[in-house]
Amino acid sequence: MPYTLSIERIARADGIQKGARKGEAAILLRLMKLKFGPPSEAIRKRIESADAETLLRWSERILTATSAEEVTLNP
């Protein structure tokens, strides 16, 4: 049984990480919509597939960016 519990813990931690990343992406998309209007499909996909560190960097960049493209220009 310890093996099963280990797998369950790993799966739970992975699910929590994915959920947090999804929430971070949703917030960034909302901020972009408020500042620049609805993001293009390409930008939306890029944000939704980004890792947590990149999302954090882009979330900081939105404060000074002049376009949606500038936010996600480089990871």
C-alpha positions as CSV (number, residue, x, y, z in Angstrom):
1,M,0.0,0.0,0.0
2,P,2.8,2.6,0.6
3,Y,3.5,2.5,-3.2
4,T,-0.1,3.4,-3.9
5,L,-0.1,6.3,-1.4
6,S,3.1,7.6,-3.0
7,I,1.5,7.6,-6.5
8,E,-1.6,9.3,-5.1
9,R,0.6,12.0,-3.5
10,I,2.5,12.6,-6.7
11,A,-0.8,12.7,-8.7
12,R,-2.3,15.1,-6.2
13,A,0.7,17.4,-6.3
14,D,0.7,17.4,-10.1
15,G,-3.0,18.2,-10.2
16,I,-2.4,21.1,-7.8
17,Q,0.4,22.5,-9.9
18,K,-1.6,22.2,-13.1
19,G,-4.6,23.9,-11.4
20,A,-2.4,26.8,-10.1
21,R,-0.9,27.3,-13.6
22,K,-4.3,27.3,-15.2
23,G,-5.4,30.0,-12.7
24,E,-2.3,32.1,-13.4
25,A,-3.0,31.9,-17.1
26,A,-6.6,32.9,-16.6
27,I,-5.6,35.9,-14.6
28,L,-3.0,37.0,-17.2
29,L,-5.5,36.6,-20.0
30,R,-8.1,38.7,-18.1
31,L,-5.5,41.5,-17.4
32,M,-4.5,41.4,-21.1
33,K,-8.2,41.7,-22.1
34,L,-8.7,44.7,-19.8
35,K,-5.5,46.5,-21.0
36,F,-5.4,45.6,-24.7
37,G,-8.7,44.0,-25.6
38,P,-9.3,40.3,-26.3
39,P,-6.0,38.5,-27.0
40,S,-5.5,36.7,-30.3
41,E,-5.9,33.0,-30.4
42,A,-2.1,32.6,-30.9
43,I,-1.4,34.6,-27.7
44,R,-4.1,32.8,-25.8
45,K,-2.6,29.4,-26.7
46,R,0.9,30.6,-25.9
47,I,-0.3,31.8,-22.4
48,E,-2.3,28.6,-21.8
49,S,0.8,26.4,-22.5
50,A,3.4,28.5,-20.6
51,D,5.1,27.2,-17.5
52,A,4.6,28.9,-14.1
53,E,7.8,30.9,-14.2
54,T,7.1,32.3,-17.7
55,L,3.5,33.3,-16.6
56,L,5.0,35.1,-13.6
57,R,7.4,37.0,-15.8
58,W,4.7,37.9,-18.3
59,S,2.4,39.0,-15.5
60,E,5.0,41.5,-14.4
61,R,5.6,42.6,-18.0
62,I,2.0,43.6,-18.5
63,L,2.5,46.6,-16.2
64,T,4.8,48.3,-18.7
65,A,3.9,46.6,-22.1
66,T,2.4,48.7,-24.8
67,S,0.9,45.7,-26.7
68,A,-0.3,42.2,-26.0
69,E,2.5,40.9,-28.3
70,E,5.1,42.7,-26.1
71,V,3.9,40.8,-23.1
72,T,4.6,37.4,-24.6
73,L,7.4,38.3,-27.0
74,N,10.1,36.2,-25.2
75,P,9.7,33.8,-22.4
